[in-house]
């Protein structure tokens, strides 16, 4: 049995249009990056420039992306079968590649785990499913209350209408927002955190 409050909340999410993420968030690419058979993603930090890196684990191997430019900076099409998926280790990690080779990267996705749902300066990310199994990704600055109309303090930034959600969340630095589905990766970035004085 669904309560009247729950029904109104469901209707609010269903009616909310997909909106661009607000300032200071910028899409990394103009569109989603297709990645077939995506299983999960994790974050690392580039040792040279400090950029957030996103490691993707898929049925076709491992890839490493710069989250500021969207550039694929490393690829391993044939990872070691013993560590090719994160379920091989208790901490759900896969070996890093490219500039983070040798360092384990924790992966969130099909096998479990999770990404940060908040940033130090107050952004929140929620996944709602008013028309399950279709997920909607909600970005907000109101602590996840989602009060008022969309576009004020909360934004419906991605609708998973054709693929299964694998993971959604922020990098540990709070400068990258990533949403991974079974078929693609979508990234937003910002240059710095903003704290209210």
VEXSEPA-929149 format. One record per residue (C-alpha): residue number from 0; residue in one letter; x, y, z. Coordinates in steps of 0.5 Angstrom, whole numbers. Example, Ala and Ser with C-alpha at 12.3 -4.5 7.8 and 13.67 -1.06 7.14 Angstrom:
<nodes>
i = 0 | aa = a | c1 = 25 | c2 = -9 | c3 = 16
i = 1 | aa = s | c1 = 27 | c2 = -2 | c3 = 14
</nodes>
This chain:
<nodes>
i = 0 | aa = x | c1 = 0 | c2 = 0 | c3 = 0
i = 1 | aa = x | c1 = 3 | c2 = 7 | c3 = -2
i = 2 | aa = x | c1 = 1 | c2 = 13 | c3 = 2
i = 3 | aa = x | c1 = -1 | c2 = 19 | c3 = -1
i = 4 | aa = x | c1 = 6 | c2 = 23 | c3 = 1
i = 5 | aa = x | c1 = 9 | c2 = 17 | c3 = -3
i = 6 | aa = x | c1 = 5 | c2 = 18 | c3 = -9
i = 7 | aa = x | c1 = 6 | c2 = 25 | c3 = -9
i = 8 | aa = x | c1 = 13 | c2 = 24 | c3 = -9
i = 9 | aa = x | c1 = 13 | c2 = 19 | c3 = -14
i = 10 | aa = x | c1 = 9 | c2 = 24 | c3 = -19
i = 11 | aa = x | c1 = 14 | c2 = 29 | c3 = -17
i = 12 | aa = x | c1 = 20 | c2 = 25 | c3 = -20
i = 13 | aa = x | c1 = 16 | c2 = 22 | c3 = -26
i = 14 | aa = x | c1 = 14 | c2 = 29 | c3 = -28
i = 15 | aa = x | c1 = 21 | c2 = 32 | c3 = -27
i = 16 | aa = x | c1 = 25 | c2 = 33 | c3 = -34
i = 17 | aa = x | c1 = 32 | c2 = 32 | c3 = -35
i = 18 | aa = x | c1 = 36 | c2 = 38 | c3 = -34
i = 19 | aa = x | c1 = 43 | c2 = 40 | c3 = -35
i = 20 | aa = x | c1 = 47 | c2 = 40 | c3 = -28
i = 21 | aa = x | c1 = 48 | c2 = 47 | c3 = -25
i = 22 | aa = x | c1 = 54 | c2 = 51 | c3 = -25
i = 23 | aa = x | c1 = 59 | c2 = 50 | c3 = -23
i = 24 | aa = x | c1 = 58 | c2 = 43 | c3 = -26
i = 25 | aa = x | c1 = 60 | c2 = 42 | c3 = -33
i = 26 | aa = x | c1 = 59 | c2 = 36 | c3 = -37
i = 27 | aa = x | c1 = 66 | c2 = 33 | c3 = -39
i = 28 | aa = x | c1 = 63 | c2 = 31 | c3 = -46
i = 29 | aa = x | c1 = 57 | c2 = 33 | c3 = -50
i = 30 | aa = x | c1 = 54 | c2 = 26 | c3 = -49
i = 31 | aa = x | c1 = 55 | c2 = 19 | c3 = -46
i = 32 | aa = x | c1 = 61 | c2 = 15 | c3 = -47
i = 33 | aa = x | c1 = 59 | c2 = 8 | c3 = -50
i = 34 | aa = x | c1 = 62 | c2 = 2 | c3 = -46
i = 35 | aa = x | c1 = 58 | c2 = -4 | c3 = -48
i = 36 | aa = x | c1 = 58 | c2 = -9 | c3 = -42
i = 37 | aa = x | c1 = 60 | c2 = -4 | c3 = -37
i = 38 | aa = x | c1 = 60 | c2 = -8 | c3 = -30
i = 39 | aa = x | c1 = 63 | c2 = -2 | c3 = -25
i = 40 | aa = x | c1 = 67 | c2 = 4 | c3 = -24
i = 41 | aa = x | c1 = 72 | c2 = 7 | c3 = -19
i = 42 | aa = x | c1 = 76 | c2 = 13 | c3 = -18
i = 43 | aa = x | c1 = 84 | c2 = 14 | c3 = -17
i = 44 | aa = x | c1 = 88 | c2 = 21 | c3 = -17
i = 45 | aa = x | c1 = 93 | c2 = 22 | c3 = -23
i = 46 | aa = x | c1 = 100 | c2 = 22 | c3 = -20
i = 47 | aa = x | c1 = 102 | c2 = 28 | c3 = -24
i = 48 | aa = x | c1 = 97 | c2 = 33 | c3 = -25
i = 49 | aa = x | c1 = 92 | c2 = 31 | c3 = -19
i = 50 | aa = x | c1 = 86 | c2 = 30 | c3 = -24
i = 51 | aa = x | c1 = 81 | c2 = 25 | c3 = -22
i = 52 | aa = x | c1 = 81 | c2 = 19 | c3 = -26
i = 53 | aa = x | c1 = 75 | c2 = 14 | c3 = -27
i = 54 | aa = x | c1 = 77 | c2 = 7 | c3 = -28
i = 55 | aa = x | c1 = 72 | c2 = 3 | c3 = -32
i = 56 | aa = x | c1 = 71 | c2 = -5 | c3 = -31
i = 57 | aa = x | c1 = 67 | c2 = -8 | c3 = -37
i = 58 | aa = x | c1 = 66 | c2 = -15 | c3 = -41
i = 59 | aa = x | c1 = 72 | c2 = -12 | c3 = -46
i = 60 | aa = x | c1 = 77 | c2 = -11 | c3 = -40
i = 61 | aa = x | c1 = 79 | c2 = -5 | c3 = -36
i = 62 | aa = x | c1 = 80 | c2 = 3 | c3 = -38
i = 63 | aa = x | c1 = 82 | c2 = 9 | c3 = -35
i = 64 | aa = x | c1 = 79 | c2 = 16 | c3 = -37
i = 65 | aa = x | c1 = 81 | c2 = 23 | c3 = -35
i = 66 | aa = x | c1 = 75 | c2 = 26 | c3 = -31
i = 67 | aa = x | c1 = 77 | c2 = 33 | c3 = -33
i = 68 | aa = x | c1 = 78 | c2 = 32 | c3 = -41
i = 69 | aa = x | c1 = 74 | c2 = 25 | c3 = -42
i = 70 | aa = x | c1 = 80 | c2 = 22 | c3 = -45
i = 71 | aa = x | c1 = 82 | c2 = 15 | c3 = -45
i = 72 | aa = x | c1 = 89 | c2 = 15 | c3 = -42
i = 73 | aa = x | c1 = 90 | c2 = 7 | c3 = -41
i = 74 | aa = x | c1 = 86 | c2 = 1 | c3 = -44
i = 75 | aa = x | c1 = 87 | c2 = -7 | c3 = -42
i = 76 | aa = x | c1 = 83 | c2 = -11 | c3 = -46
i = 77 | aa = x | c1 = 86 | c2 = -17 | c3 = -43
i = 78 | aa = x | c1 = 87 | c2 = -17 | c3 = -36
i = 79 | aa = x | c1 = 89 | c2 = -22 | c3 = -31
i = 80 | aa = x | c1 = 83 | c2 = -27 | c3 = -31
i = 81 | aa = x | c1 = 84 | c2 = -28 | c3 = -23
i = 82 | aa = x | c1 = 83 | c2 = -20 | c3 = -22
i = 83 | aa = x | c1 = 79 | c2 = -18 | c3 = -28
i = 84 | aa = x | c1 = 73 | c2 = -17 | c3 = -24
i = 85 | aa = x | c1 = 72 | c2 = -14 | c3 = -17
i = 86 | aa = x | c1 = 69 | c2 = -20 | c3 = -14
i = 87 | aa = x | c1 = 76 | c2 = -23 | c3 = -14
i = 88 | aa = x | c1 = 78 | c2 = -19 | c3 = -8
i = 89 | aa = x | c1 = 74 | c2 = -18 | c3 = -1
i = 90 | aa = x | c1 = 75 | c2 = -10 | c3 = -2
i = 91 | aa = x | c1 = 72 | c2 = -10 | c3 = -9
i = 92 | aa = x | c1 = 78 | c2 = -8 | c3 = -12
i = 93 | aa = x | c1 = 82 | c2 = -9 | c3 = -19
i = 94 | aa = x | c1 = 89 | c2 = -7 | c3 = -21
i = 95 | aa = x | c1 = 90 | c2 = 0 | c3 = -23
i = 96 | aa = x | c1 = 93 | c2 = 1 | c3 = -30
i = 97 | aa = x | c1 = 97 | c2 = 7 | c3 = -34
i = 98 | aa = x | c1 = 99 | c2 = 12 | c3 = -29
i = 99 | aa = x | c1 = 96 | c2 = 8 | c3 = -23
i = 100 | aa = x | c1 = 99 | c2 = 2 | c3 = -25
i = 101 | aa = x | c1 = 100 | c2 = -3 | c3 = -19
i = 102 | aa = x | c1 = 95 | c2 = 1 | c3 = -14
i = 103 | aa = x | c1 = 89 | c2 = -2 | c3 = -13
i = 104 | aa = x | c1 = 82 | c2 = 1 | c3 = -15
i = 105 | aa = x | c1 = 76 | c2 = 0 | c3 = -11
i = 106 | aa = x | c1 = 70 | c2 = -1 | c3 = -16
i = 107 | aa = x | c1 = 63 | c2 = 0 | c3 = -15
i = 108 | aa = x | c1 = 58 | c2 = -3 | c3 = -19
i = 109 | aa = x | c1 = 55 | c2 = -10 | c3 = -21
i = 110 | aa = x | c1 = 59 | c2 = -14 | c3 = -16
i = 111 | aa = x | c1 = 57 | c2 = -9 | c3 = -10
i = 112 | aa = x | c1 = 60 | c2 = -3 | c3 = -7
i = 113 | aa = x | c1 = 59 | c2 = 4 | c3 = -7
i = 114 | aa = x | c1 = 61 | c2 = 11 | c3 = -9
i = 115 | aa = x | c1 = 61 | c2 = 18 | c3 = -5
i = 116 | aa = x | c1 = 54 | c2 = 20 | c3 = -5
i = 117 | aa = x | c1 = 55 | c2 = 27 | c3 = -2
i = 118 | aa = x | c1 = 61 | c2 = 32 | c3 = -3
i = 119 | aa = x | c1 = 65 | c2 = 36 | c3 = 3
i = 120 | aa = x | c1 = 61 | c2 = 43 | c3 = 0
i = 121 | aa = x | c1 = 54 | c2 = 40 | c3 = 1
i = 122 | aa = x | c1 = 52 | c2 = 37 | c3 = -6
i = 123 | aa = x | c1 = 48 | c2 = 30 | c3 = -5
i = 124 | aa = x | c1 = 47 | c2 = 25 | c3 = -10
i = 125 | aa = x | c1 = 41 | c2 = 20 | c3 = -10
i = 126 | aa = x | c1 = 38 | c2 = 15 | c3 = -14
i = 127 | aa = x | c1 = 30 | c2 = 14 | c3 = -15
i = 128 | aa = x | c1 = 26 | c2 = 9 | c3 = -18
i = 129 | aa = x | c1 = 19 | c2 = 12 | c3 = -19
i = 130 | aa = x | c1 = 18 | c2 = 7 | c3 = -25
i = 131 | aa = x | c1 = 22 | c2 = 1 | c3 = -23
i = 132 | aa = x | c1 = 26 | c2 = -1 | c3 = -26
i = 133 | aa = x | c1 = 28 | c2 = 5 | c3 = -29
i = 134 | aa = x | c1 = 33 | c2 = 9 | c3 = -25
i = 135 | aa = x | c1 = 33 | c2 = 17 | c3 = -24
i = 136 | aa = x | c1 = 39 | c2 = 21 | c3 = -22
i = 137 | aa = x | c1 = 38 | c2 = 27 | c3 = -18
i = 138 | aa = x | c1 = 43 | c2 = 32 | c3 = -16
i = 139 | aa = x | c1 = 41 | c2 = 37 | c3 = -10
i = 140 | aa = x | c1 = 44 | c2 = 42 | c3 = -6
i = 141 | aa = x | c1 = 38 | c2 = 42 | c3 = -1
i = 142 | aa = x | c1 = 41 | c2 = 35 | c3 = 3
i = 143 | aa = x | c1 = 37 | c2 = 31 | c3 = -1
i = 144 | aa = x | c1 = 30 | c2 = 34 | c3 = 1
i = 145 | aa = x | c1 = 28 | c2 = 35 | c3 = -6
i = 146 | aa = x | c1 = 24 | c2 = 41 | c3 = -4
i = 147 | aa = x | c1 = 20 | c2 = 45 | c3 = -9
i = 148 | aa = x | c1 = 20 | c2 = 45 | c3 = -17
i = 149 | aa = x | c1 = 26 | c2 = 42 | c3 = -20
i = 150 | aa = x | c1 = 31 | c2 = 46 | c3 = -23
i = 151 | aa = x | c1 = 31 | c2 = 50 | c3 = -16
i = 152 | aa = x | c1 = 35 | c2 = 46 | c3 = -11
i = 153 | aa = x | c1 = 35 | c2 = 39 | c3 = -14
i = 154 | aa = x | c1 = 36 | c2 = 37 | c3 = -22
i = 155 | aa = x | c1 = 34 | c2 = 31 | c3 = -25
i = 156 | aa = x | c1 = 41 | c2 = 30 | c3 = -29
i = 157 | aa = x | c1 = 40 | c2 = 23 | c3 = -32
i = 158 | aa = x | c1 = 34 | c2 = 18 | c3 = -33
i = 159 | aa = x | c1 = 37 | c2 = 11 | c3 = -34
i = 160 | aa = x | c1 = 31 | c2 = 9 | c3 = -39
i = 161 | aa = x | c1 = 35 | c2 = 4 | c3 = -43
i = 162 | aa = x | c1 = 40 | c2 = 1 | c3 = -39
i = 163 | aa = x | c1 = 41 | c2 = -2 | c3 = -32
i = 164 | aa = x | c1 = 45 | c2 = 3 | c3 = -27
i = 165 | aa = x | c1 = 51 | c2 = 0 | c3 = -25
i = 166 | aa = x | c1 = 54 | c2 = 6 | c3 = -20
i = 167 | aa = x | c1 = 53 | c2 = 13 | c3 = -19
i = 168 | aa = x | c1 = 57 | c2 = 18 | c3 = -14
i = 169 | aa = x | c1 = 62 | c2 = 23 | c3 = -13
i = 170 | aa = x | c1 = 70 | c2 = 22 | c3 = -13
i = 171 | aa = x | c1 = 73 | c2 = 23 | c3 = -6
i = 172 | aa = x | c1 = 75 | c2 = 30 | c3 = -8
i = 173 | aa = x | c1 = 68 | c2 = 32 | c3 = -10
i = 174 | aa = x | c1 = 70 | c2 = 35 | c3 = -16
i = 175 | aa = x | c1 = 67 | c2 = 29 | c3 = -21
i = 176 | aa = x | c1 = 60 | c2 = 26 | c3 = -21
i = 177 | aa = x | c1 = 60 | c2 = 20 | c3 = -25
i = 178 | aa = x | c1 = 54 | c2 = 16 | c3 = -27
i = 179 | aa = x | c1 = 55 | c2 = 9 | c3 = -30
i = 180 | aa = x | c1 = 50 | c2 = 4 | c3 = -33
i = 181 | aa = x | c1 = 51 | c2 = -2 | c3 = -37
i = 182 | aa = x | c1 = 52 | c2 = 1 | c3 = -43
i = 183 | aa = x | c1 = 55 | c2 = 8 | c3 = -42
i = 184 | aa = x | c1 = 59 | c2 = 13 | c3 = -37
i = 185 | aa = x | c1 = 57 | c2 = 20 | c3 = -36
i = 186 | aa = x | c1 = 61 | c2 = 25 | c3 = -33
i = 187 | aa = x | c1 = 61 | c2 = 32 | c3 = -30
i = 188 | aa = x | c1 = 67 | c2 = 36 | c3 = -27
i = 189 | aa = x | c1 = 68 | c2 = 42 | c3 = -23
i = 190 | aa = x | c1 = 75 | c2 = 46 | c3 = -22
i = 191 | aa = x | c1 = 74 | c2 = 47 | c3 = -14
i = 192 | aa = x | c1 = 69 | c2 = 46 | c3 = -8
i = 193 | aa = x | c1 = 65 | c2 = 52 | c3 = -6
i = 194 | aa = x | c1 = 64 | c2 = 53 | c3 = 1
i = 195 | aa = x | c1 = 59 | c2 = 58 | c3 = 4
i = 196 | aa = x | c1 = 62 | c2 = 63 | c3 = 9
</nodes>
